[in-house]
Amino acid sequence: MRLILAATLLATVSLAGCNSLQSLYPSALKTEKNVEQKTPPKLVQPIVQTPLQQLHRLQPDLATELNQVSIQQVFNRVESPTAAQVTVIQSGLMDDSIDAIRTVYQFKREDTGHWALKQTETSYKCQRGNNKKLFETKPCA
């Protein structure tokens, strides 16, 4: 134990007397001129936007300008889905006639692997009128 401690102390004192490691091992350290830097080739991968990523591109105000937002994404199957439905419900709006707006986006996965938007349907839940609990496709009065 004393031998290891003495060797460590000796090495510490020896290094403290040197100005740099290069003075100890001048051939071990190479300058940038002598070292050829190789950069790995960049792999170009296609950008595959998921249905949720496309939704945020279509409606960028979802994250900033609304009081309450509910987003639900459902696929037709767990493994290798080919269809997706994204439902967005916006509530807490600054409109006294509309309680909430529901937008349903239908996506289909193409043969290329990209998700394509196939259909969009918007419906409204009104604060006034006969039907205050269900969403309707006609705008509120």
C-alpha positions in Angstrom: 0.0 0.0 0.0 2.8 2.4 0.9 4.6 1.5 -2.4 1.6 2.4 -4.5 1.1 5.7 -2.6 4.8 6.6 -2.9 4.7 5.9 -6.7 1.6 8.0 -7.1 3.2 10.8 -5.1 6.4 10.6 -7.2 4.5 10.7 -10.5 2.5 13.7 -9.3 5.6 15.6 -8.3 7.3 14.7 -11.6 4.4 16.0 -13.7 4.1 19.1 -11.6 7.7 20.1 -12.6 6.9 19.8 -16.3 5.4 22.7 -18.2 3.3 20.4 -20.5 2.8 16.8 -21.5 4.4 17.7 -24.8 7.8 18.3 -23.1 7.5 14.7 -21.6 6.4 13.0 -24.8 7.0 15.2 -27.8 6.4 12.5 -30.4 3.2 11.3 -28.7 1.2 14.4 -29.4 0.6 15.3 -33.0 -0.3 18.7 -34.3 -3.3 19.3 -36.6 -1.0 19.4 -39.6 0.1 15.8 -39.1 -3.4 14.4 -38.3 -5.7 13.9 -41.2 -9.3 14.4 -40.0 -11.8 12.1 -41.6 -15.5 13.0 -41.5 -17.9 10.1 -41.9 -20.2 10.4 -44.9 -23.6 11.9 -44.2 -26.4 9.5 -44.7 -29.4 11.1 -46.4 -32.5 9.8 -44.9 -36.0 10.8 -46.2 -37.9 12.9 -43.7 -41.0 10.9 -42.8 -43.5 13.0 -41.0 -45.9 11.2 -38.7 -49.5 12.3 -38.7 -48.9 14.3 -35.5 -45.9 16.1 -37.0 -48.0 17.0 -40.1 -50.8 18.2 -37.8 -48.5 20.6 -36.0 -47.3 21.9 -39.4 -51.0 22.4 -40.5 -52.0 24.0 -37.3 -49.0 25.7 -35.6 -51.3 27.7 -33.3 -52.3 24.6 -31.4 -49.5 24.9 -28.9 -49.6 28.7 -28.3 -52.9 30.4 -28.9 -55.6 28.1 -27.4 -56.8 27.7 -23.9 -57.5 23.9 -24.0 -56.5 21.4 -26.7 -57.1 17.7 -26.7 -55.2 15.7 -29.4 -55.8 12.0 -29.9 -54.1 9.8 -32.5 -55.4 6.3 -33.3 -53.9 3.8 -35.8 -55.7 0.9 -37.5 -53.2 -1.6 -36.0 -50.2 -1.6 -33.6 -47.6 -3.1 -36.0 -47.1 -1.6 -39.4 -50.2 0.7 -39.4 -51.6 1.8 -42.8 -54.2 4.3 -41.6 -54.4 6.9 -38.8 -57.0 9.2 -37.4 -56.0 12.3 -35.5 -58.8 14.1 -33.6 -58.2 17.6 -32.3 -60.7 19.2 -29.9 -60.2 22.9 -29.2 -62.2 24.4 -26.3 -62.0 27.5 -24.2 -62.4 29.6 -27.3 -62.9 33.4 -27.3 -66.3 32.9 -29.1 -69.5 33.1 -27.1 -71.4 30.9 -29.6 -68.9 28.0 -29.9 -68.1 25.7 -27.0 -65.6 23.6 -28.9 -64.3 22.8 -32.4 -63.5 19.2 -33.3 -61.3 18.5 -36.3 -60.8 14.9 -37.5 -57.8 14.2 -39.8 -57.7 10.9 -41.8 -54.2 9.8 -42.9 -53.2 6.9 -45.1 -49.7 5.5 -45.3 -48.5 5.4 -48.9 -46.3 2.7 -50.5 -43.3 5.1 -50.1 -43.8 5.1 -46.3 -45.0 8.7 -46.1 -48.3 9.5 -44.4 -50.7 11.4 -46.7 -53.6 13.4 -45.5 -56.7 12.1 -47.2 -59.7 13.8 -45.4 -60.4 16.5 -42.9 -63.8 17.0 -41.2 -64.6 19.9 -38.8 -67.5 20.0 -36.5 -68.7 22.4 -33.8 -70.3 22.1 -30.4 -72.5 25.1 -29.9 -73.2 27.0 -26.6 -76.7 27.9 -27.6 -79.5 26.1 -29.4 -81.2 22.8 -29.1 -78.2 20.6 -29.2 -75.4 21.7 -26.8 -73.9 18.3 -26.2 -73.1 16.9 -29.6 -70.8 18.1 -32.4 -72.5 19.2 -35.6 -70.9 19.9 -39.0 -72.9 23.2 -39.5 -71.3 26.3 -37.8 -73.0 27.7 -34.7 -75.3 30.7 -35.0 
